Amino acid sequence: MSHHTPHIQDFLFTRRDFLNRCGMGMGGLALSSILGSAFGVRAAETADLHPLAPKASPLPAKAKRVIHLFMNGGPSHVDTFDPKPELTKYHGKEIPIHLNTERKTGAAFGSPFAFKKYGKSGIEVSEIFSKTAECVDDMCIIRSMQADVPNHEPSLMLMNCGEARQVRPSMGSWVTYGLGSENQNMPGFITMCPGGYPIQESQNWQSAFLPGVYQGTYIDTKNTDIEKLIENIRNNSVSTKTQREQLDLLKQLNAEHQRQRQNDAQLEARVQSFELAYRMQMDAADAFDVTKEPAHIRELYGEGVQGRQMLIARRLIERGVRFVQVWHGQGQPWDSHEEVEKNHRRLAGECDQAIAGLLKDLKQRGMLDDTLVIWGGEFGRTPTMEIPTPGSNNANVKNGRDHNNHGFTMWMAGGGAKGGYVHGATDPFGFAAAESPVHVHDLHATILRLLGFDHEKLTYRYAGRDFRLTDVHGNLVKELMA
């Protein structure tokens, strides 16, 4: 009879144990030996108890963190950052170029907004982004972006995950996988979208086959109460000491369960999520409380959801969060199939001051140099007016623009991006990239390089091959780098 001190593993009995004790022990040993040699490297990788520990980039880096401002739905480039006087001349007339559009479009639709030169660089920006334009000398404006198709779902996946069809890790997940996080009490990747999920929901910030700890943590920034912003952020039933004791016991059980399963990555992610949830109780409430900011800083960002989101984004990266994604509204707010003048003016009005406030605040704190800010949507819009299609969901549209993946605008600021610079151009009417086209894969390759990675070498082995954010595509665009 054994009289040794009981250990927690004495009380754990798995199905494998049962089969082994039924005369299959030797077979089990042989199988474990085979699997052990085949998956030894994988087990060593997942055994790391601190997957979000900060890591040095393999190459010299200009950026340490990212804020991605996602204008969901596809903002019109010819109404924001890509002036087209030729389009205005042809307003109401047929454009003398072939347009391959998702739906039939009509005559040229000149922008209803005035453009003006800003800054020392003299870059032209639409009146609806006049406050953001004050920072144009810090902005690298890419006017020759290209995506694959003019549909929201695949284009969202392409922009966020580098793949339009298959399940792949998001850019934020790749960045946190490569760099970890500078704050172990917060998620490394946070995504803020007010009012609920966008189209494709959590796939936009998924970790896919990367360990679950790298998935984006969703926050509904429509709410201002911390208890609603982050569910279950506080435990009102037990003390912090009792919580810690419960978690320690659960950690023991999970660790033994995991040890017997060759350190399964999903089990490791579960353990890490429990620990992170506990630690977040200490830091998250403070990070999301913008009332702790001085009045003049809150005024800089402006009122409303967008102002609060941008300010929270700065507070998060200030506390070591590696990747923050800020969505402009639920659904597709920038999807202006009709009344583009009214809708784009309203939408820009909701975020113009907030974006300018973010850039100015980062700069005055000395954080813009190593923080990469990215602005854009999943594609642009046509330079022609959309024609109503009877019996469809656009049967009543008027004065709007359809989707356009052939040419659109995005911009970057800070983090090693070349400020006061315009890269590429669309044709005179703004339909397709005509000079120095930049595909989404090329943009991803360049973003990773600014963060200190060769996009071809930041890989993860899955299903028998190495995967990367740019898949088998992408070229570094050196001209975008300072």
N, C-alpha and C positions, 0 to 999 in steps of 0.2 A: 504493500500500500504506500502510495507516495505521500510524503509529508512536506513537499517543497512549498514555498510561499506562492499563493495563486497569482497567476498573471492574467491579464485581460485576454490574451490569445487562447488561454485554456477554454474559454467559453464560446469561441467562434468555431463554427462547424459548417464548412461549405459543401456544395454538391460534389466538388472535386475530391474533398476529403472522403465523402461517403463512397464514391466510386473507387478511390484508392484502397479503402478499407474492405472493399468487397472483392479483393483478389486482383485488382488491376494496378497495384502499386508500381510494379516494374515498368509496365507500359507507360504509366504516367511519368515516371522518371525519365524514360527514354524520350518521350514527347517533349518534356520540359527542357531537356538538353538540346534538342533540335531547335525548338523555338527560341531558347536562350541565345544560341549562337546566331540565329537569323535576325533577332531583334535586339541584340545587346546594345547597339548604338542608340536605338530608339529609347530603350529603357533608361539609358544614361542621360539622354536629353530631358526626359520628363521627370527625372528624379530631382531636378533642381527645385528647391523649396521656395525660391524667391524669383519667380519668372518675370516679375516687374522691376527687379533690381536695375538701377541705371547701368547702361553699358556704353562703352566708348564706340563711336563710329569707326569703321576701318579706314576711312579717308578723311582728310581735313574737311571740316563742316563749317558752313556759314550760318546755318539755322540749327537751333536746338529744339524747337517746338513749332507747332503749326496751329493756326486758326483758319478754318475753312468756312467761308461765308457762302452758303448755298442758296441761290435765288431760284427756288423750286418752280419749275414750269417752263423755263426758257425765256429770259428777258430779251427784248429786241435790241440787237447791237446797233442798228441804224437809228435808234432813238435814245441811245445812252452814251456809248464810247466810240462809235464809228460813223462820223459825219459823212453824208453822201449828197453833196450839192447837185450832182447829176440826176439823182433820184428825184429831187425837188423839181428840177426842170421838166422831167418827164411825168410829173404828177398827173394822173388821170389818163395817161397814154400807155400804149403797149411798149414794153421794154424790148429793145432789139437784141436780146440774148435768149437762148433756150433755158427754160426753168423746169427742172425735174423735181416736182413737189409732191407731197403726200396726197393732197387734194387739188383740185383745179383752182387756180388763182387768176385774178384779173389784171387790172391796170396798175401802173406804178403808184405807190402810196408814199409820197414824200413825208418826211418826219414833220409832225406838227410842232416840234420843239426847236428852239434856237440853240446853236452851238457857239461856244466862245473859247478863246485861247486862255490857258491858265498857266501860272508859274513861269519860272525861267525857261523851262523847256518849250513853252508855248503849245502844249498839247491841247487839242480841242475836245471839249466835253459838253454834253447836253446840259441845258439849264436845270433839268430835274435832278441832277447830281452836282449842283453848284458847290455844296459844302464839301463833298468828297473831293471835288476837283481842286480844292485848295491844297490838297496833299499830292497833287499829280507828279511833283518832282521826286516823290518817293515810290511812284508806281511804275511797274513794267507792264504795259498794256499790249496784249497779244490780240491782234485784229484778224488773225488768219487761222483760228481754231477750226478743227474738223472732227466730227463724230461719224458713226457708221450709218445710222438710220434715223428717220424723223419721227420716232415714237418714244414716248416718255419712258416706259418700263425698261427697254433695253438700253436706252441712253443713260438713264439713272444708274443702272448697273455698270455700264462702261465707265462712267465718270467716277463712281465711288469704288468700284471693285476691279476695274480693268478688264472686265469680261461681260459681254452683253447677254449671254445665254446660260452659261453654266454657273453653278454655285462656287464663288471664289471669295477669299478674304477681302475685306475692305481696305482702302488705303490707310485709314487710321489704325487698323489691326496690324498691318505690315509695319508701320512706323513704330508702334509700341513693341512689337515682336523684336524689331531690330535694335531699339534704343532703351526699352524699358521705361520706367517712370522715375521722376525725381522725388515723388511723394508716395510712400508706401501706405499711407492712410487714405488715399483717394484712388479711384480708377485711373489708369493711364490714358484712357480714351473716353471722352464724354461727348454725347450728342444732344443738342437742345432743339426741340421742335414744339412750338406752342400749339395746343389744341388737339394733339393726337399725332399718330403716325402719318408720314407722307405716303405716296404711292410706293409699292414694294416694301413698305413697312420696315421691319428690322433688318431686312436683307441689305439695306443701304449701309449699315454699320456692322454687318456680321463678321465673325471670325472664321466661319466655314470650317475647314479642316485644321486651321491653327488652333492651339489650345484655347478653351473658352475664356480664359482670363484676359485675352486680348480683344474680346468683343467690346464694342462701344456700349456704354451705360446710358440709357435713354432718360432724359429729364423733360417733363412737360412744363415749359416755362410760362405757360398761360397762368399758372398758379404763382402766388407770391408767398403763401404760407409754407414754411419749411416742411411741415408735416404732410402737405399735399404735393409739394415739389418732389420730395423723396419719401416714398412710402416706407413706413416702419423704421424711420430714422431714429426714433427713440423707443425704448422699451419701458413702458410705465408699470410693468407688472413686477419686475425684479430689479434688484440693485445691480450696479455695474460689476461689483465683486462676484455676485452670484452668477451673472452672465458669463464672466470670465471662467468660472469653475465649470459651468455647464459646457462651455465651448472647448475647454481643455479636455474634458472627458470625451466629447464628440470627436475631437481631433485625434485622440488616442484610438478610438474605434475605427475611424476612417483610415488612419495611417496603417493599422494592421490589416484592414480590409484591402487597402491599396497594395501593401507589400505582397500579399498573396496573389495579386493579379498583375504582377510585373509592372507596377507603377503606371497603371492605365491613365492616360492623359485626361479623360473625362472625370475620373475620380479626383485627380489632382486639381482640376478646375473647380470642382465642387468644394474641396477643402479650402482652396484659396478664396472662393466667394464668401464662405462663412467668416473667414478671418477678416476679409476686406470690409464686409458689412459691419462687423463689430468696430473696426478701426474708424470707419467713416462717421460713426456717431460722434467722434471727437472733433473731426475737421470739417465735415461737409456743411454742417449748419452755419459755421462761420463763413465759409467760402461763398455761399449763396445769399448771404445777408448783405444786400447792397446798402442798407441804411447805415452801415458802419463807415461808408465812404463820406468824405466831406461834401458839403452842399455844392461847392463849385465843380467838383468832379461829376456829380450826378447831373448837374446842369449841362456839362460838356457833352454828355451822351444823349441828353434829352429824355423826355417822358415816353411812356408806352412800352410795349413788350420788347421791341427791337432794341431800344436804349438799354433796358434792363439786361437783355441777353448779352449784348456786347460788353457791358460792364462786368457781368458774371464771367464771361470768357476771359477777360483780362485778369480777374481775380483768380481764376482757376490756373492759368498758366503761370501766374506769379507764385502759386503754391506748388508748382512742379508737375502739373498735369501735362502730358506730352502732346496730346492731340485733342483739339476742341472743334466740334463742328456745330455751326449755328445755322439753323434752317429759318428761312423766311416763310413761316406759316405752314399750316396743314394743307394737304392736297397739292394743288398746283397754282398758287396765287399769281405767278407771273405768266400764266398761260393765256395771253390776251388775244383770243380769237375774235373778240369784238371790242369796240370802243377802246382802242389802244391808247388814245390820248388821255382819256379819263382814268383808265385803270393804271397805266404806267406812272402817271403823275401822282396818283394816290399811293401806289406801292413805293415809289422812290421817296415820297414824302415820309413814309413810315420808317425808312432806314437810312436816309442820306446823312442826317445829323449824327446818328449812332455810329455809322461807319467812319465818318470823319473824326468823331470823338475818340473812337478806338485807336485810329492811326496816330492822332496827335498825342493821346495819353501814353501809348507805348513809346513814342519818340521822346517825350519829355522825361520818361522814366529810364531811358537808355535801354529799353527792351526791344525796340523795333529792329535793331541791328541783328539780333539772333532769334527773332520771331518771324516766321514766314506767314503772311496773311494772303489768302487766296480768295478771289471773288469770281462768281459766275454761276451759270445754271448748267443744264444738261445739253442744251443746244441754243441756237438763236431763232430768229423769226424771218419770214420772207419779206422782201422789199416790196412785194405786191399785195394788193388787198385780197383777202379771202372771199371766195364766192360761196354763198349759201348752197347747201346740198339738200334738196327736198327729202324728207323722210329720215334724215340723219340727225345726230346730236348737234350739228352746226347749221341746222335748217334756218335759223333766224339771225345768224351772225351779220354784223355790219361794222365797217370801219375798223376791222381787225386784221391780224396777220397770222398766218399758219406757221407750223413748225419748220425749221430749217437747220439741217445738220451739215450743210455744205460749207458754211462759213459763219463764224460768230466770234464774239469777243469774250475773253477772260482777262483778269489782271492779277498780278502778284505785287506785294509790297514787303520791304524788309527782308530779313533772312538771307541776304546775299543776292536778291533779285536786282537787276539793273534799273535804278530809279530814273524817272524822266525820260523813258524810252518807249518807243512804239515799235513793235515787231510785226512784220508782215502786213498784208493788206488784202481786202476782198476786192472784187471787180468794181467798176465805177458805180454799180447799182447796189452793191452789198449782198449779192446772192451767194457767191462762192469764193473761197480762198484763192487768190490769184498770185500772191507773192509770199514766199517762205511759209508754206502751210505747216501747221503744227497739229498733228493728230493728238488725241487724248493720251495715247501711249507715250508719245514724245513728251508731253507735259508731265506725266507721271515719272518718266525717266529723269527729267530735269529736277523735279521736286526731290526725288530721292538723292540725287547728287548734291543738292544744296544741303541735305541732311547728312551727307558724308557716306553715301552708299553708291556703289556701282549697281545699277538696276538689274544687271545680268547675274550678279553674285549674291544678292539678297534673296535666298531661296529657302524653300521648305520641302522636304521629301514626303510625298504622299502618293499612294497607289502606284508605286513603282517608278516615279519620276520626280524630278525637281520642278516645283512650281515657283513662279514669281509674279509680282504685281503686273508687269508688262507682258506676261506670258512669253511668246516668242517674237514680240514686236518691240518697238520703241527705239528712238534715237535721242541722244543727249543734244539739247539745243543750247549750245555754249553762249550764243548771243544774248540769252535771257539772264545770264549770270554776270554780276558786277566784277 
